[in-house]
């Protein structure tokens, strides 16, 4: 949000985490910009009217939800006509490797709610409960929700073996509500 505020944009942050929202509030107060902070669960209908926003910046957050399409539909609903969605998505590769990215250790889909051993591992490591999603779910979901994809960028983890071999594990997408 500080970058958007520096560009004179009015901002609203939606998150379920009190810690994340407290951090947003702290930075806004320190940097002297206004921000609307909304605590909500993105797996439920967003607490905004239809066509509220000109733009949505959705960082890599779908990894915390089991189903992607309902979120994309809500983004489409709350965007104004001509509105832009910029989103980061994980394409799932990060879940199949060990921590050193040397060995394949898991199958996809990565879903701790469907695998008791995986669930216990997530709790023990304090990684939170995360889910892999296919490109079909991520990009196909945007298209099913009604968006027109206008740009796409592949990116790596920024470090580690996948990065060293230039293997993308993330996408950044730009989509428009027409």
TIVO-2410 file (N, C-alpha, C; in nm, 3 decimals):
# residues 178
REC num residu      c1      c2      c3 atome chaine
REC   1      X   0.080  -0.121   0.000     N      A
REC   1      X   0.000   0.000   0.000    CA      A
REC   1      X   0.084   0.127   0.000     C      A
REC   2      X   0.204   0.129   0.059     N      A
REC   2      X   0.282   0.253   0.054    CA      A
REC   2      X   0.312   0.299  -0.089     C      A
REC   3      X   0.334   0.205  -0.179     N      A
REC   3      X   0.362   0.242  -0.318    CA      A
REC   3      X   0.239   0.304  -0.382     C      A
REC   4      X   0.123   0.244  -0.360     N      A
REC   4      X   0.000   0.301  -0.416    CA      A
REC   4      X  -0.030   0.437  -0.353     C      A
REC   5      X  -0.006   0.451  -0.223     N      A
REC   5      X  -0.027   0.580  -0.157    CA      A
REC   5      X   0.066   0.687  -0.213     C      A
REC   6      X   0.191   0.649  -0.242     N      A
REC   6      X   0.286   0.744  -0.300    CA      A
REC   6      X   0.240   0.791  -0.438     C      A
REC   7      X   0.161   0.709  -0.505     N      A
REC   7      X   0.106   0.744  -0.636    CA      A
REC   7      X  -0.028   0.816  -0.623     C      A
REC   8      X  -0.063   0.853  -0.500     N      A
REC   8      X  -0.186   0.927  -0.468    CA      A
REC   8      X  -0.313   0.845  -0.483     C      A
REC   9      X  -0.302   0.713  -0.476     N      A
REC   9      X  -0.420   0.627  -0.483    CA      A
REC   9      X  -0.483   0.614  -0.345     C      A
REC  10      X  -0.614   0.604  -0.342     N      A
REC  10      X  -0.685   0.572  -0.219    CA      A
REC  10      X  -0.683   0.421  -0.207     C      A
REC  11      X  -0.653   0.370  -0.088     N      A
REC  11      X  -0.637   0.227  -0.074    CA      A
REC  11      X  -0.725   0.164   0.031     C      A
REC  12      X  -0.763   0.041   0.001     N      A
REC  12      X  -0.836  -0.045   0.093    CA      A
REC  12      X  -0.761  -0.177   0.101     C      A
REC  13      X  -0.736  -0.223   0.221     N      A
REC  13      X  -0.671  -0.352   0.241    CA      A
REC  13      X  -0.773  -0.447   0.302     C      A
REC  14      X  -0.785  -0.565   0.242     N      A
REC  14      X  -0.869  -0.670   0.295    CA      A
REC  14      X  -0.778  -0.786   0.333     C      A
REC  15      X  -0.787  -0.831   0.456     N      A
REC  15      X  -0.709  -0.947   0.500    CA      A
REC  15      X  -0.780  -1.009   0.618     C      A
REC  16      X  -0.750  -1.136   0.642     N      A
REC  16      X  -0.808  -1.208   0.754    CA      A
REC  16      X  -0.718  -1.203   0.877     C      A
REC  17      X  -0.591  -1.172   0.855     N      A
REC  17      X  -0.492  -1.176   0.962    CA      A
REC  17      X  -0.485  -1.044   1.037     C      A
REC  18      X  -0.509  -1.048   1.167     N      A
REC  18      X  -0.496  -0.928   1.248    CA      A
REC  18      X  -0.352  -0.875   1.243     C      A
REC  19      X  -0.257  -0.965   1.244     N      A
REC  19      X  -0.116  -0.925   1.239    CA      A
REC  19      X  -0.084  -0.848   1.110     C      A
REC  20      X  -0.134  -0.899   0.998     N      A
REC  20      X  -0.113  -0.830   0.869    CA      A
REC  20      X  -0.180  -0.693   0.870     C      A
REC  21      X  -0.301  -0.688   0.918     N      A
REC  21      X  -0.375  -0.561   0.921    CA      A
REC  21      X  -0.310  -0.461   1.017     C      A
REC  22      X  -0.259  -0.508   1.130     N      A
REC  22      X  -0.188  -0.419   1.223    CA      A
REC  22      X  -0.064  -0.361   1.156     C      A
REC  23      X   0.006  -0.444   1.079     N      A
REC  23      X   0.123  -0.397   1.006    CA      A
REC  23      X   0.086  -0.290   0.903     C      A
REC  24      X  -0.023  -0.312   0.832     N      A
REC  24      X  -0.070  -0.213   0.734    CA      A
REC  24      X  -0.103  -0.081   0.803     C      A
REC  25      X  -0.170  -0.090   0.917     N      A
REC  25      X  -0.208   0.029   0.994    CA      A
REC  25      X  -0.084   0.103   1.044     C      A
REC  26      X   0.012   0.030   1.094     N      A
REC  26      X   0.137   0.087   1.146    CA      A
REC  26      X   0.212   0.164   1.036     C      A
REC  27      X   0.227   0.103   0.919     N      A
REC  27      X   0.298   0.168   0.809    CA      A
REC  27      X   0.222   0.291   0.762     C      A
REC  28      X   0.090   0.282   0.751     N      A
REC  28      X   0.010   0.397   0.708    CA      A
REC  28      X   0.025   0.514   0.804     C      A
REC  29      X   0.023   0.485   0.934     N      A
REC  29      X   0.040   0.591   1.033    CA      A
REC  29      X   0.181   0.650   1.026     C      A
REC  30      X   0.280   0.564   1.015     N      A
REC  30      X   0.420   0.610   1.010    CA      A
REC  30      X   0.447   0.695   0.885     C      A
REC  31      X   0.389   0.653   0.772     N      A
REC  31      X   0.414   0.723   0.645    CA      A
REC  31      X   0.313   0.834   0.618     C      A
REC  32      X   0.209   0.843   0.699     N      A
REC  32      X   0.114   0.954   0.690    CA      A
REC  32      X   0.016   0.946   0.575     C      A
REC  33      X  -0.034   0.829   0.544     N      A
REC  33      X  -0.138   0.820   0.442    CA      A
REC  33      X  -0.261   0.751   0.500     C      A
REC  34      X  -0.375   0.779   0.439     N      A
REC  34      X  -0.500   0.719   0.483    CA      A
REC  34      X  -0.519   0.584   0.414     C      A
REC  35      X  -0.580   0.494   0.486     N      A
REC  35      X  -0.606   0.362   0.432    CA      A
REC  35      X  -0.731   0.307   0.498     C      A
REC  36      X  -0.814   0.239   0.422     N      A
REC  36      X  -0.929   0.170   0.479    CA      A
REC  36      X  -0.885   0.026   0.504     C      A
REC  37      X  -0.904  -0.021   0.625     N      A
REC  37      X  -0.863  -0.157   0.662    CA      A
REC  37      X  -0.987  -0.239   0.691     C      A
REC  38      X  -0.998  -0.352   0.622     N      A
REC  38      X  -1.116  -0.438   0.633    CA      A
REC  38      X  -1.071  -0.580   0.668     C      A
REC  39      X  -1.120  -0.630   0.780     N      A
REC  39      X  -1.092  -0.769   0.816    CA      A
REC  39      X  -1.203  -0.855   0.756     C      A
REC  40      X  -1.163  -0.948   0.669     N      A
REC  40      X  -1.259  -1.037   0.606    CA      A
REC  40      X  -1.188  -1.160   0.552     C      A
REC  41      X  -1.263  -1.263   0.531     N      A
REC  41      X  -1.214  -1.389   0.476    CA      A
REC  41      X  -1.243  -1.389   0.326     C      A
REC  42      X  -1.141  -1.399   0.244     N      A
REC  42      X  -1.162  -1.391   0.100    CA      A
REC  42      X  -1.235  -1.512   0.042     C      A
REC  43      X  -1.258  -1.616   0.124     N      A
REC  43      X  -1.335  -1.729   0.074    CA      A
REC  43      X  -1.485  -1.704   0.087     C      A
REC  44      X  -1.522  -1.593   0.147     N      A
REC  44      X  -1.662  -1.551   0.158    CA      A
REC  44      X  -1.685  -1.432   0.066     C      A
REC  45      X  -1.812  -1.401   0.036     N      A
REC  45      X  -1.837  -1.281  -0.045    CA      A
REC  45      X  -1.769  -1.159   0.017     C      A
REC  46      X  -1.706  -1.078  -0.069     N      A
REC  46      X  -1.636  -0.960  -0.021    CA      A
REC  46      X  -1.738  -0.860   0.035     C      A
REC  47      X  -1.702  -0.787   0.141     N      A
REC  47      X  -1.794  -0.692   0.204    CA      A
REC  47      X  -1.797  -0.557   0.132     C      A
REC  48      X  -1.810  -0.561  -0.001     N      A
REC  48      X  -1.813  -0.439  -0.082    CA      A
REC  48      X  -1.927  -0.450  -0.182     C      A
REC  49      X  -1.980  -0.336  -0.221     N      A
REC  49      X  -2.085  -0.331  -0.323    CA      A
REC  49      X  -2.028  -0.366  -0.460     C      A
REC  50      X  -2.115  -0.401  -0.552     N      A
REC  50      X  -2.075  -0.424  -0.690    CA      A
REC  50      X  -2.006  -0.298  -0.743     C      A
REC  51      X  -1.906  -0.319  -0.826     N      A
REC  51      X  -1.836  -0.212  -0.898    CA      A
REC  51      X  -1.787  -0.100  -0.805     C      A
REC  52      X  -1.716  -0.138  -0.700     N      A
REC  52      X  -1.662  -0.043  -0.602    CA      A
REC  52      X  -1.525   0.009  -0.641     C      A
REC  53      X  -1.440  -0.075  -0.701     N      A
REC  53      X  -1.298  -0.043  -0.718    CA      A
REC  53      X  -1.257  -0.027  -0.864     C      A
REC  54      X  -1.158   0.060  -0.884     N      A
REC  54      X  -1.097   0.077  -1.016    CA      A
REC  54      X  -0.989  -0.026  -1.041     C      A
REC  55      X  -0.928  -0.073  -0.934     N      A
REC  55      X  -0.817  -0.166  -0.946    CA      A
REC  55      X  -0.810  -0.255  -0.822     C      A
REC  56      X  -0.769  -0.379  -0.845     N      A
REC  56      X  -0.742  -0.472  -0.734    CA      A
REC  56      X  -0.600  -0.523  -0.754     C      A
REC  57      X  -0.521  -0.512  -0.647     N      A
REC  57      X  -0.389  -0.574  -0.645    CA      A
REC  57      X  -0.401  -0.695  -0.554     C      A
REC  58      X  -0.387  -0.813  -0.611     N      A
REC  58      X  -0.407  -0.938  -0.538    CA      A
REC  58      X  -0.272  -1.011  -0.537     C      A
REC  59      X  -0.194  -0.993  -0.430     N      A
REC  59      X  -0.063  -1.060  -0.425    CA      A
REC  59      X  -0.081  -1.212  -0.418     C      A
REC  60      X   0.026  -1.283  -0.416     N      A
REC  60      X   0.019  -1.430  -0.412    CA      A
REC  60      X  -0.054  -1.470  -0.283     C      A
REC  61      X  -0.184  -1.483  -0.293     N      A
REC  61      X  -0.266  -1.515  -0.176    CA      A
REC  61      X  -0.354  -1.638  -0.200     C      A
REC  62      X  -0.371  -1.677  -0.325     N      A
REC  62      X  -0.458  -1.792  -0.353    CA      A
REC  62      X  -0.402  -1.921  -0.295     C      A
REC  63      X  -0.275  -1.921  -0.259     N      A
REC  63      X  -0.216  -2.041  -0.198    CA      A
REC  63      X  -0.277  -2.068  -0.061     C      A
REC  64      X  -0.352  -1.974  -0.006     N      A
REC  64      X  -0.414  -1.994   0.125    CA      A
REC  64      X  -0.561  -2.035   0.116     C      A
REC  65      X  -0.609  -2.059  -0.006     N      A
REC  65      X  -0.749  -2.098  -0.023    CA      A
REC  65      X  -0.756  -2.225  -0.107     C      A
REC  66      X  -0.859  -2.303  -0.080     N      A
REC  66      X  -0.874  -2.431  -0.150    CA      A
REC  66      X  -0.934  -2.413  -0.289     C      A
REC  67      X  -1.024  -2.318  -0.306     N      A
REC  67      X  -1.089  -2.296  -0.435    CA      A
REC  67      X  -1.063  -2.154  -0.483     C      A
REC  68      X  -1.014  -2.142  -0.606     N      A
REC  68      X  -0.974  -2.012  -0.661    CA      A
REC  68      X  -1.090  -1.939  -0.730     C      A
REC  69      X  -1.172  -2.011  -0.806     N      A
REC  69      X  -1.274  -1.946  -0.888    CA      A
REC  69      X  -1.366  -1.852  -0.810     C      A
REC  70      X  -1.414  -1.888  -0.690     N      A
REC  70      X  -1.500  -1.792  -0.618    CA      A
REC  70      X  -1.431  -1.658  -0.588     C      A
REC  71      X  -1.302  -1.660  -0.564     N      A
REC  71      X  -1.230  -1.534  -0.539    CA      A
REC  71      X  -1.224  -1.451  -0.666     C      A
REC  72      X  -1.195  -1.517  -0.778     N      A
REC  72      X  -1.191  -1.442  -0.905    CA      A
REC  72      X  -1.328  -1.384  -0.938     C      A
REC  73      X  -1.434  -1.457  -0.910     N      A
REC  73      X  -1.569  -1.405  -0.935    CA      A
REC  73      X  -1.598  -1.283  -0.847     C      A
REC  74      X  -1.554  -1.287  -0.722     N      A
REC  74      X  -1.574  -1.172  -0.634    CA      A
REC  74      X  -1.492  -1.052  -0.679     C      A
REC  75      X  -1.369  -1.076  -0.724     N      A
REC  75      X  -1.288  -0.966  -0.778    CA      A
REC  75      X  -1.360  -0.902  -0.897     C      A
REC  76      X  -1.413  -0.985  -0.985     N      A
REC  76      X  -1.485  -0.934  -1.103    CA      A
REC  76      X  -1.607  -0.851  -1.058     C      A
REC  77      X  -1.679  -0.900  -0.960     N      A
REC  77      X  -1.800  -0.832  -0.913    CA      A
REC  77      X  -1.770  -0.694  -0.856     C      A
REC  78      X  -1.664  -0.681  -0.777     N      A
REC  78      X  -1.639  -0.554  -0.710    CA      A
REC  78      X  -1.558  -0.455  -0.795     C      A
REC  79      X  -1.506  -0.500  -0.907     N      A
REC  79      X  -1.435  -0.408  -0.998    CA      A
REC  79      X  -1.535  -0.331  -1.084     C      A
REC  80      X  -1.504  -0.205  -1.108     N      A
REC  80      X  -1.584  -0.126  -1.202    CA      A
REC  80      X  -1.554  -0.173  -1.344     C      A
REC  81      X  -1.643  -0.144  -1.435     N      A
REC  81      X  -1.619  -0.175  -1.576    CA      A
REC  81      X  -1.493  -0.101  -1.619     C      A
REC  82      X  -1.404  -0.171  -1.684     N      A
REC  82      X  -1.274  -0.115  -1.722    CA      A
REC  82      X  -1.170  -0.129  -1.612     C      A
REC  83      X  -1.212  -0.185  -1.498     N      A
REC  83      X  -1.121  -0.203  -1.385    CA      A
REC  83      X  -1.015  -0.307  -1.413     C      A
REC  84      X  -0.903  -0.293  -1.343     N      A
REC  84      X  -0.787  -0.379  -1.365    CA      A
REC  84      X  -0.761  -0.465  -1.242     C      A
REC  85      X  -0.734  -0.592  -1.267     N      A
REC  85      X  -0.690  -0.685  -1.163    CA      A
REC  85      X  -0.545  -0.719  -1.192     C      A
REC  86      X  -0.458  -0.692  -1.096     N      A
REC  86      X  -0.319  -0.735  -1.105    CA      A
REC  86      X  -0.301  -0.839  -0.996     C      A
REC  87      X  -0.259  -0.960  -1.037     N      A
REC  87      X  -0.251  -1.069  -0.940    CA      A
REC  87      X  -0.123  -1.149  -0.957     C      A
REC  88      X  -0.072  -1.194  -0.844     N      A
REC  88      X   0.039  -1.288  -0.844    CA      A
REC  88      X  -0.015  -1.425  -0.808     C      A
REC  89      X   0.032  -1.528  -0.879     N      A
REC  89      X  -0.014  -1.663  -0.850    CA      A
REC  89      X   0.104  -1.760  -0.849     C      A
REC  90      X   0.096  -1.856  -0.759     N      A
REC  90      X   0.193  -1.964  -0.749    CA      A
REC  90      X   0.142  -2.077  -0.838     C      A
REC  91      X   0.228  -2.132  -0.924     N      A
REC  91      X   0.183  -2.236  -1.017    CA      A
REC  91      X   0.202  -2.378  -0.961     C      A
REC  92      X   0.244  -2.392  -0.837     N      A
REC  92      X   0.246  -2.521  -0.770    CA      A
REC  92      X   0.380  -2.589  -0.757     C      A
REC  93      X   0.480  -2.549  -0.833     N      A
REC  93      X   0.609  -2.619  -0.828    CA      A
REC  93      X   0.674  -2.615  -0.691     C      A
REC  94      X   0.654  -2.510  -0.617     N      A
REC  94      X   0.717  -2.497  -0.486    CA      A
REC  94      X   0.674  -2.606  -0.389     C      A
REC  95      X   0.561  -2.667  -0.412     N      A
REC  95      X   0.508  -2.767  -0.320    CA      A
REC  95      X   0.562  -2.907  -0.344     C      A
REC  96      X   0.619  -2.933  -0.459     N      A
REC  96      X   0.659  -3.071  -0.491    CA      A
REC  96      X   0.802  -3.104  -0.450     C      A
REC  97      X   0.882  -3.002  -0.424     N      A
REC  97      X   1.024  -3.024  -0.391    CA      A
REC  97      X   1.049  -3.021  -0.241     C      A
REC  98      X   1.162  -3.081  -0.201     N      A
REC  98      X   1.208  -3.068  -0.063    CA      A
REC  98      X   1.254  -2.924  -0.040     C      A
REC  99      X   1.289  -2.891   0.083     N      A
REC  99      X   1.326  -2.753   0.116    CA      A
REC  99      X   1.449  -2.704   0.039     C      A
REC 100      X   1.537  -2.794   0.000     N      A
REC 100      X   1.657  -2.755  -0.075    CA      A
REC 100      X   1.634  -2.754  -0.226     C      A
REC 101      X   1.513  -2.786  -0.267     N      A
REC 101      X   1.476  -2.791  -0.410    CA      A
REC 101      X   1.566  -2.886  -0.489     C      A
REC 102      X   1.599  -2.999  -0.428     N      A
REC 102      X   1.685  -3.098  -0.495    CA      A
REC 102      X   1.608  -3.223  -0.535     C      A
REC 103      X   1.504  -3.256  -0.459     N      A
REC 103      X   1.433  -3.380  -0.485    CA      A
REC 103      X   1.282  -3.356  -0.491     C      A
REC 104      X   1.219  -3.428  -0.581     N      A
REC 104      X   1.073  -3.430  -0.582    CA      A
REC 104      X   1.028  -3.515  -0.465     C      A
REC 105      X   0.945  -3.459  -0.378     N      A
REC 105      X   0.903  -3.533  -0.259    CA      A
REC 105      X   0.751  -3.542  -0.244     C      A
REC 106      X   0.677  -3.467  -0.324     N      A
REC 106      X   0.531  -3.469  -0.313    CA      A
REC 106      X   0.467  -3.466  -0.451     C      A
REC 107      X   0.345  -3.517  -0.456     N      A
REC 107      X   0.264  -3.508  -0.577    CA      A
REC 107      X   0.176  -3.384  -0.566     C      A
REC 108      X   0.128  -3.341  -0.679     N      A
REC 108      X   0.025  -3.238  -0.681    CA      A
REC 108      X  -0.110  -3.307  -0.701     C      A
REC 109      X  -0.217  -3.252  -0.655     N      A
REC 109      X  -0.226  -3.126  -0.584    CA      A
REC 109      X  -0.177  -3.137  -0.439     C      A
REC 110      X  -0.128  -3.025  -0.390     N      A
REC 110      X  -0.084  -3.012  -0.251    CA      A
REC 110      X  -0.205  -2.961  -0.174     C      A
REC 111      X  -0.262  -3.048  -0.092     N      A
REC 111      X  -0.382  -3.011  -0.018    CA      A
REC 111      X  -0.379  -3.078   0.119     C      A
REC 112      X  -0.334  -3.006   0.221     N      A
REC 112      X  -0.326  -3.063   0.356    CA      A
REC 112      X  -0.460  -3.105   0.414     C      A
REC 113      X  -0.570  -3.052   0.361     N      A
REC 113      X  -0.700  -3.093   0.412    CA      A
REC 113      X  -0.741  -3.230   0.360     C      A
REC 114      X  -0.669  -3.280   0.260     N      A
REC 114      X  -0.697  -3.411   0.204    CA      A
REC 114      X  -0.589  -3.513   0.239     C      A
REC 115      X  -0.490  -3.471   0.319     N      A
REC 115      X  -0.377  -3.558   0.351    CA      A
REC 115      X  -0.335  -3.532   0.497     C      A
REC 116      X  -0.369  -3.623   0.585     N      A
REC 116      X  -0.345  -3.604   0.729    CA      A
REC 116      X  -0.197  -3.584   0.761     C      A
REC 117      X  -0.109  -3.661   0.696     N      A
REC 117      X   0.035  -3.650   0.719    CA      A
REC 117      X   0.085  -3.510   0.677     C      A
REC 118      X   0.040  -3.464   0.565     N      A
REC 118      X   0.078  -3.332   0.516    CA      A
REC 118      X   0.026  -3.223   0.609     C      A
REC 119      X  -0.095  -3.240   0.659     N      A
REC 119      X  -0.153  -3.144   0.752    CA      A
REC 119      X  -0.066  -3.132   0.878     C      A
REC 120      X  -0.028  -3.246   0.935     N      A
REC 120      X   0.057  -3.245   1.055    CA      A
REC 120      X   0.191  -3.177   1.027     C      A
REC 121      X   0.247  -3.204   0.909     N      A
REC 121      X   0.374  -3.143   0.871    CA      A
REC 121      X   0.361  -2.990   0.864     C      A
REC 122      X   0.253  -2.942   0.807     N      A
REC 122      X   0.230  -2.796   0.797    CA      A
REC 122      X   0.219  -2.734   0.936     C      A
REC 123      X   0.149  -2.801   1.026     N      A
REC 123      X   0.132  -2.749   1.161    CA      A
REC 123      X   0.267  -2.749   1.234     C      A
REC 124      X   0.342  -2.857   1.224     N      A
REC 124      X   0.471  -2.867   1.292    CA      A
REC 124      X   0.570  -2.762   1.240     C      A
REC 125      X   0.570  -2.737   1.110     N      A
REC 125      X   0.662  -2.639   1.051    CA      A
REC 125      X   0.611  -2.496   1.068     C      A
REC 126      X   0.486  -2.482   1.110     N      A
REC 126      X   0.424  -2.349   1.125    CA      A
REC 126      X   0.421  -2.274   0.993     C      A
REC 127      X   0.397  -2.350   0.885     N      A
REC 127      X   0.390  -2.292   0.750    CA      A
REC 127      X   0.251  -2.239   0.717     C      A
REC 128      X   0.156  -2.267   0.800     N      A
REC 128      X   0.018  -2.235   0.765    CA      A
REC 128      X  -0.034  -2.341   0.669     C      A
REC 129      X  -0.163  -2.340   0.648     N      A
REC 129      X  -0.224  -2.435   0.556    CA      A
REC 129      X  -0.228  -2.369   0.418     C      A
REC 130      X  -0.159  -2.432   0.323     N      A
REC 130      X  -0.152  -2.378   0.188    CA      A
REC 130      X  -0.198  -2.484   0.089     C      A
REC 131      X  -0.230  -2.440  -0.032     N      A
REC 131      X  -0.282  -2.527  -0.136    CA      A
REC 131      X  -0.215  -2.493  -0.269     C      A
REC 132      X  -0.186  -2.596  -0.347     N      A
REC 132      X  -0.137  -2.572  -0.482    CA      A
REC 132      X  -0.257  -2.554  -0.574     C      A
REC 133      X  -0.234  -2.483  -0.683     N      A
REC 133      X  -0.338  -2.464  -0.785    CA      A
REC 133      X  -0.271  -2.474  -0.922     C      A
REC 134      X  -0.343  -2.530  -1.014     N      A
REC 134      X  -0.291  -2.543  -1.150    CA      A
REC 134      X  -0.303  -2.409  -1.223     C      A
REC 135      X  -0.230  -2.397  -1.332     N      A
REC 135      X  -0.244  -2.279  -1.417    CA      A
REC 135      X  -0.386  -2.273  -1.473     C      A
REC 136      X  -0.442  -2.389  -1.499     N      A
REC 136      X  -0.581  -2.394  -1.548    CA      A
REC 136      X  -0.676  -2.333  -1.446     C      A
REC 137      X  -0.657  -2.366  -1.318     N      A
REC 137      X  -0.742  -2.307  -1.214    CA      A
REC 137      X  -0.721  -2.156  -1.204     C      A
REC 138      X  -0.594  -2.115  -1.207     N      A
REC 138      X  -0.562  -1.973  -1.188    CA      A
REC 138      X  -0.603  -1.889  -1.310     C      A
REC 139      X  -0.546  -1.920  -1.425     N      A
REC 139      X  -0.573  -1.839  -1.545    CA      A
REC 139      X  -0.710  -1.873  -1.604     C      A
REC 140      X  -0.740  -2.003  -1.610     N      A
REC 140      X  -0.872  -2.042  -1.658    CA      A
REC 140      X  -0.982  -1.984  -1.571     C      A
REC 141      X  -0.958  -1.978  -1.440     N      A
REC 141      X  -1.055  -1.920  -1.349    CA      A
REC 141      X  -1.080  -1.772  -1.376     C      A
REC 142      X  -0.973  -1.700  -1.406     N      A
REC 142      X  -0.989  -1.558  -1.442    CA      A
REC 142      X  -1.080  -1.543  -1.564     C      A
REC 143      X  -1.055  -1.628  -1.664     N      A
REC 143      X  -1.135  -1.622  -1.787    CA      A
REC 143      X  -1.280  -1.662  -1.760     C      A
REC 144      X  -1.300  -1.766  -1.680     N      A
REC 144      X  -1.437  -1.809  -1.646    CA      A
REC 144      X  -1.512  -1.702  -1.567     C      A
REC 145      X  -1.439  -1.627  -1.486     N      A
REC 145      X  -1.502  -1.520  -1.407    CA      A
REC 145      X  -1.543  -1.402  -1.495     C      A
REC 146      X  -1.490  -1.395  -1.617     N      A
REC 146      X  -1.528  -1.288  -1.710    CA      A
REC 146      X  -1.416  -1.193  -1.745     C      A
REC 147      X  -1.298  -1.212  -1.689     N      A
REC 147      X  -1.186  -1.122  -1.717    CA      A
REC 147      X  -1.128  -1.147  -1.856     C      A
REC 148      X  -1.068  -1.042  -1.909     N      A
REC 148      X  -0.986  -1.053  -2.030    CA      A
REC 148      X  -0.842  -1.038  -1.985     C      A
REC 149      X  -0.761  -1.139  -2.012     N      A
REC 149      X  -0.620  -1.136  -1.976    CA      A
REC 149      X  -0.547  -1.043  -2.071     C      A
REC 150      X  -0.473  -0.946  -2.015     N      A
REC 150      X  -0.403  -0.848  -2.100    CA      A
REC 150      X  -0.252  -0.857  -2.090     C      A
REC 151      X  -0.200  -0.926  -1.989     N      A
REC 151      X  -0.055  -0.944  -1.980    CA      A
REC 151      X  -0.024  -1.055  -1.880     C      A
REC 152      X   0.094  -1.112  -1.896     N      A
REC 152      X   0.137  -1.222  -1.811    CA      A
REC 152      X   0.288  -1.219  -1.803     C      A
REC 153      X   0.340  -1.241  -1.683     N      A
REC 153      X   0.484  -1.241  -1.660    CA      A
REC 153      X   0.518  -1.361  -1.573     C      A
REC 154      X   0.620  -1.437  -1.612     N      A
REC 154      X   0.667  -1.549  -1.531    CA      A
REC 154      X   0.781  -1.502  -1.442     C      A
REC 155      X   0.789  -1.560  -1.322     N      A
REC 155      X   0.897  -1.523  -1.231    CA      A
REC 155      X   0.941  -1.645  -1.152     C      A
REC 156      X   1.062  -1.637  -1.100     N      A
REC 156      X   1.117  -1.744  -1.018    CA      A
REC 156      X   1.103  -1.708  -0.871     C      A
REC 157      X   1.151  -1.795  -0.785     N      A
REC 157      X   1.151  -1.769  -0.640    CA      A
REC 157      X   1.248  -1.659  -0.601     C      A
REC 158      X   1.339  -1.624  -0.689     N      A
REC 158      X   1.438  -1.522  -0.657    CA      A
REC 158      X   1.562  -1.577  -0.591     C      A
REC 159      X   1.557  -1.704  -0.551     N      A
REC 159      X   1.671  -1.772  -0.491    CA      A
REC 159      X   1.646  -1.922  -0.496     C      A
REC 160      X   1.748  -2.000  -0.468     N      A
REC 160      X   1.734  -2.145  -0.466    CA      A
REC 160      X   1.760  -2.209  -0.602     C      A
REC 161      X   1.752  -2.341  -0.604     N      A
REC 161      X   1.785  -2.416  -0.726    CA      A
REC 161      X   1.690  -2.388  -0.841     C      A
REC 162      X   1.561  -2.377  -0.813     N      A
REC 162      X   1.468  -2.345  -0.922    CA      A
REC 162      X   1.505  -2.213  -0.986     C      A
REC 163      X   1.540  -2.117  -0.905     N      A
REC 163      X   1.583  -1.987  -0.956    CA      A
REC 163      X   1.713  -2.000  -1.036     C      A
REC 164      X   1.808  -2.074  -0.982     N      A
REC 164      X   1.937  -2.091  -1.051    CA      A
REC 164      X   1.920  -2.151  -1.190     C      A
REC 165      X   1.819  -2.237  -1.206     N      A
REC 165      X   1.792  -2.299  -1.335    CA      A
REC 165      X   1.687  -2.223  -1.416     C      A
REC 166      X   1.651  -2.104  -1.368     N      A
REC 166      X   1.555  -2.017  -1.438    CA      A
REC 166      X   1.419  -2.084  -1.457     C      A
REC 167      X   1.377  -2.159  -1.357     N      A
REC 167      X   1.248  -2.228  -1.364    CA      A
REC 167      X   1.143  -2.142  -1.295     C      A
REC 168      X   1.049  -2.088  -1.373     N      A
REC 168      X   0.946  -2.004  -1.312    CA      A
REC 168      X   0.853  -2.085  -1.222     C      A
REC 169      X   0.817  -2.025  -1.111     N      A
REC 169      X   0.723  -2.088  -1.019    CA      A
REC 169      X   0.607  -1.994  -0.984     C      A
REC 170      X   0.611  -1.874  -1.038     N      A
REC 170      X   0.505  -1.775  -1.015    CA      A
REC 170      X   0.468  -1.708  -1.147     C      A
REC 171      X   0.347  -1.658  -1.151     N      A
REC 171      X   0.299  -1.575  -1.261    CA      A
REC 171      X   0.247  -1.445  -1.204     C      A
REC 172      X   0.269  -1.338  -1.275     N      A
REC 172      X   0.202  -1.212  -1.247    CA      A
REC 172      X   0.111  -1.187  -1.366     C      A
REC 173      X  -0.014  -1.159  -1.338     N      A
REC 173      X  -0.111  -1.140  -1.447    CA      A
REC 173      X  -0.180  -1.005  -1.433     C      A
REC 174      X  -0.220  -0.955  -1.549     N      A
REC 174      X  -0.300  -0.833  -1.555    CA      A
REC 174      X  -0.425  -0.870  -1.633     C      A
REC 175      X  -0.540  -0.844  -1.573     N      A
REC 175      X  -0.668  -0.876  -1.636    CA      A
REC 175      X  -0.761  -0.757  -1.622     C      A
REC 176      X  -0.853  -0.746  -1.718     N      A
REC 176      X  -0.944  -0.631  -1.722    CA      A
REC 176      X  -1.089  -0.681  -1.723     C      A
REC 177      X  -1.174  -0.606  -1.652     N      A
REC 177      X  -1.317  -0.628  -1.659    CA      A
REC 177      X  -1.372  -0.537  -1.768     C      A
REC 178      X  -1.420  -0.598  -1.874     N      A
REC 178      X  -1.474  -0.517  -1.986    CA      A
REC 178      X  -1.623  -0.496  -1.973     C      A
***
